[in-house]
Amino acid sequence: MVRVRDPIHDYIDLNDLEVKLIDTSFFQRLRWIRQLGPTNLVYPGANHTRFEHSLGTYHLARKIADAIDLEEDEKQLVSVSGLLHDIGHTVFSHLGDEIEGIEDHVTRTTRIVSESNISDYLENEGMSSKEVNDIIEGQHKLGPLVSGDLDADRLDYLVRDAHYTGVSTGVDTSRLIATMSMYNNSLFVRESSLPAVEVFLTTRSIMYPTVYFHPFARGAQLMLSRATKIGLSNGNFSTSEFSNFTEHKFLSELGKISGLPQSICKDFEKRNIVKCAVSITKAQVEESGLKSSEKQIYEESIASKIGPFGDPQLTIQTSDFPYETA
């Protein structure tokens, strides 16, 4: 057994299989993928990574499995699924989700689990990579523990992200987990813990506008997205290479591309980030007849109308939340 000290959950214990999985190149890469992308440009402490979040999710998944009295083989299955659930994330966590042609992080995660040596490690322990993937995708009876409304993933990232950004939160993970139970393949919390659930939901609603979708951080993410699209279209790197980049390697590659990508990279590193001028909701977009497929045309049209001082980094974004942070 290996014991790891975590600033959120204190000691986290790992068995031999879990250590092998962590030592794979796929999991070690997560050390160089920030959990909150470029949010550290707003909150200087937000430098925590997908690596430690994955350890935390593993730990809480195991605690939930213990609390609801799963069989030992099911506990191992759930904890491994929690450990591996984020190995498909691209640089700056959700940057790949902004770019057409890049498979989403869940799809990439399940592909890595089934096609790499991770599958061999699991099979050697009598575990099915398909079952692990089904849990990660929420398509398994134990899916709610890792991919649900009140799962180990959300419980870890809300508390961890609040800790590193300095946002006050009163989420009581111990209380929530201690009162959990399973019924008809759904995860429930006893009525006595409803106040703790309310705090959890309130914290989640606060974190989205103040952290996850802070306009400045979103501006930085959209700048990187624009530079990435140019790099891909020009053949400076492939979608496969992008999906395997660490963040320092990615910025290094962008810095080599003359023109706008290089300019964006320099601005990003100097914290010279585009500002939000107008915000429109998804409903307003639909009512106006705008089409997401013509986003670039709209951007170029607006920039040309601004005149010679039009910003080449101008980008359009609706204010609705397009994805979870998990």
Number of C-alpha atoms within 10 A of each C-alpha: 9 11 11 12 10 13 11 13 16 10 13 15 14 17 11 10 17 21 13 14 20 21 12 13 10 21 20 15 22 26 16 19 24 26 29 25 25 24 25 18 18 15 16 12 14 23 19 21 18 26 22 21 25 26 25 26 28 28 24 28 30 23 18 26 25 15 15 18 13 16 11 11 10 15 20 20 22 26 26 25 29 30 28 27 27 26 24 25 28 27 26 22 24 22 21 21 17 17 16 10 11 17 18 18 22 18 14 17 21 22 14 19 24 17 11 12 14 21 18 16 18 21 12 11 9 10 18 17 23 14 18 28 24 18 25 29 20 16 14 17 15 26 24 24 30 28 23 18 13 20 20 27 27 21 23 25 22 19 22 21 21 20 17 16 21 13 15 12 17 12 22 16 17 12 14 22 24 16 16 17 17 18 8 6 13 13 20 16 18 12 10 11 16 12 13 19 20 12 15 22 16 14 19 20 11 14 20 14 13 12 22 19 17 14 19 19 23 21 23 22 22 21 22 23 21 19 21 25 17 17 22 16 11 11 10 14 16 13 19 10 12 20 19 16 17 20 21 11 14 20 20 13 19 23 18 13 17 10 11 18 25 18 15 24 23 15 15 20 11 10 13 12 20 22 13 14 7 9 13 12 13 16 11 12 13 11 9 9 8 13 10 13 8 9 14 13 11 17 16 16 11 16 18 14 10 10 9 8 9 13 15 13 21 20 20 19 16 14 15 12 13 10 8 9 16 20
